[in-house]
Amino acid sequence: MTAAARESVQDPPARRNLKLVIAYDGSRYHGWQRQAAGLPTVQQQIEDVLPRILGHPVTIFGAGRTDAGVHAEGQVANLYTRNLAIPCQGLRRAINSRLSGDIAVRSITEVAEDFHASRSATGKTYRYRIHTAPLRPVGLFGQVYHFWRPLDVEAMRSAARMLVGRHDFRGFATTSDQRRTSVRTIFRCDVVEAGSELQVICQGDGFLYNMVRNIVGTLVEIGRGRWQPQQVRRILESRDRSLAGPTALPDGLSLVCVHYDG
Amino acid sequence: MTAAARESVQDPPARRNLKLVIAYDGSRYHGWQRQAAGLPTVQQQIEDVLPRILGHPVTIFGAGRTDAGVHAEGQVANLYTRNLAIPCQGLRRAINSRLSGDIAVRSITEVAEDFHASRSATGKTYRYRIHTAPLRPVGLFGQVYHFWRPLDVEAMRSAARMLVGRHDFRGFATTSDQRRTSVRTIFRCDVVEAGSELQVICQGDGFLYNMVRNIVGTLVEIGRGRWQPQQVRRILESRDRSLAGPTALPDGLSLVCVHYDG
């Protein structure tokens, strides 16, 4: 055995790749992504506590750039650390004890070197909560969109079904979205009644900027009777944002989970 | 019939006394009561929208001065208005449409001239929510106290039972409370398991400053095994605040309702 071969056998790996599942209440943050201006964001809050725990500066890579006021139950991020000693459970506890109560690292697991929270993702699931009871739900302030006028749930459901499949969703994207292709696949778009709430659950292989909020804004217009469900087909075919509804408030939106193969 | 008598028959009442039931998420407010410094408070938020609706400046009298971060499902206030035209339902809608989503006037009713939200009250019910699941409940940020270590619920219950009755609660009051008498009657003090929560429900004819939060702080110390339930008796007998537990966070506390005779 050559010295080099012996070395490569004995060498511990130079770094570990860690996958974090993160929940947060986005109300007090300017979205997930670190901002140049130093505004509080979820990524910045987590990155700022890591150096004292891991012993070196760290960048975390998130799967989804949630906007200001948008929440997450299962945001995923990964980070590389040269700290080979700290166990995942201990790291999770150390991070959480230093974070504010509106951010929680739910789990940390060691993953393959090539795992990337965003590039390895095969899809995401979002949930949008519409509170439909007449009384303003003060205890859910920032967590739901309060819409108390009657909604035709069946009309919303048939509109939602037309979104399922592979389509060009440009008409549902806020126009500043500059991504190359606006073709995405929606696997599931359900309108679910849950107590005093109507929830729109949307699972897809990817989403354009504001796409879920524009879908919800359109479904609400259909539910209140301004448009027929067929409006969804017109928006998809024309790819014309001006035919779709307003962008629904961020409050009701949550990134439920990020999907990966295997 | 004299002219004076005729006048008193024909005159409409000079003013109406209105009773408001109000819910709020106290997270963003410096308590109920208007502050000299102009800090945002719930009373100030409501008083500030009233002149444009009623046509004259208004002071509202609240039943309970909830502290910063404390919530309400059923705070009660009354106000006198010279506006004899506006119906209660219309007033309620007009106020709510001008308030932020974390405050809601639940009802407005016309009451007798001598009704006073605070002085007419015969009691209040508070609820304190302790979230006991291990994972930090980010969606309930500001709404609950997260205590994830094991709690002996039976010990807490037997301690809570000792609080029921007429006692001098000075040992459970924050010492800055200068009220004449510290004798109060607790009608009910229950420790209720509700899903991932332990709720302390406390009903009494009145509460000293921080009294519910000091009771909860003491019950938690008993639940975690630091003290025996009998500690409650020692605190009541000694009237010594230093024997009681820490003041629990405001987050978990909510004024559920205010009681009146009849």
Chai-1 contact restraints between the chains, C-beta under 6 A:
chainA,res_idxA,chainB,res_idxB,connection_type,confidence,min_distance_angstrom,max_distance_angstrom,comment,restraint_id
A,A23,B,V138,contact,1.0,0.0,6.0,A-B,restraint_1
A,Y24,B,V138,contact,1.0,0.0,6.0,A-B,restraint_2
A,D25,B,V138,contact,1.0,0.0,6.0,A-B,restraint_3
A,D25,B,G139,contact,1.0,0.0,6.0,A-B,restraint_4
A,D25,B,F141,contact,1.0,0.0,6.0,A-B,restraint_5
A,G101,B,F141,contact,1.0,0.0,6.0,A-B,restraint_6
A,D102,B,V138,contact,1.0,0.0,6.0,A-B,restraint_7
A,D102,B,F141,contact,1.0,0.0,6.0,A-B,restraint_8
A,A104,B,R136,contact,1.0,0.0,6.0,A-B,restraint_9
A,A104,B,V138,contact,1.0,0.0,6.0,A-B,restraint_10
A,R136,B,A104,contact,1.0,0.0,6.0,A-B,restraint_11
A,V138,B,A23,contact,1.0,0.0,6.0,A-B,restraint_12
A,V138,B,Y24,contact,1.0,0.0,6.0,A-B,restraint_13
A,V138,B,D25,contact,1.0,0.0,6.0,A-B,restraint_14
A,V138,B,D102,contact,1.0,0.0,6.0,A-B,restraint_15
A,V138,B,A104,contact,1.0,0.0,6.0,A-B,restraint_16
A,G139,B,D25,contact,1.0,0.0,6.0,A-B,restraint_17
A,F141,B,D25,contact,1.0,0.0,6.0,A-B,restraint_18
A,F141,B,G101,contact,1.0,0.0,6.0,A-B,restraint_19
A,F141,B,D102,contact,1.0,0.0,6.0,A-B,restraint_20
